[in-house]
Amino acid sequence: MRLAVTVAALVLALEGVALLAFAVLDVASVTSGRLALGIGTALFFVVYAGGQLAAAWGLVRMRSWARGPAVFTQLVQLGLAWNLRGTGTPVAPALVVAALVVVGCVLAPPVLRAFEAADPADPHTV
């Protein structure tokens, strides 16, 4: 059970770091013709990465609130992978594998029971 939580948190953290790298690359490639788009995209990547990193930290600390953002970000990622299919790059399959790993780990019955036991004061646990 602990291994599944650690794997999910690690994958989320790696995704968050990758998004931060994309934000830096996007800012580095901003031109005057796409200033607003470049800064807006970079800001989106930073906020999204922050959510993933917070969810990863919450999973490591066995906080039940972290499960929702973890699953949500992976569902968004599956949609992104669907849009990238057929591009000939390994990005789409990598996104699918990472999303399935996180969702599978976070929603595994032993993990759900462990989260409920670890965070009994959380009003959102059943």
C-alpha positions, 0 to 999 in steps of 0.5 A: 500500500505504501509503495503504491502511494509513493509511486503515485506521488513520485509520478505526480512530482515528476509531472509537476517538475516537467510542467515547470520546465515547460513553463521556463522553456515557454518564457524563454521562447516568448517573442513580442508577437506572442507575449500575452500567449507565452506568459499566459501559458507559462503561468498556467503551467506553473499553477498546474504544476503547483497543484500536482506538486501539492497533491504529491506532497499530500499523498506522501503525508497521507492526506485524503484531500490529495486524492481528488486533485491527483485523479483530476490532473490525470484525467486532464492528462488523458484528454491531452494524450487523446489530443496528441495521439497520432503525432508520431511522438512518444508523448501521448503514450507516456502521458497515458501510462503515467495517468494510469499508474497514478489513478490505479495507485490512488484508487486501489482499495487498500490505498483508499482504506489506508487514507481513511484510516490515516485521516479520520478527522477529515470530514470528507472521508466516509 
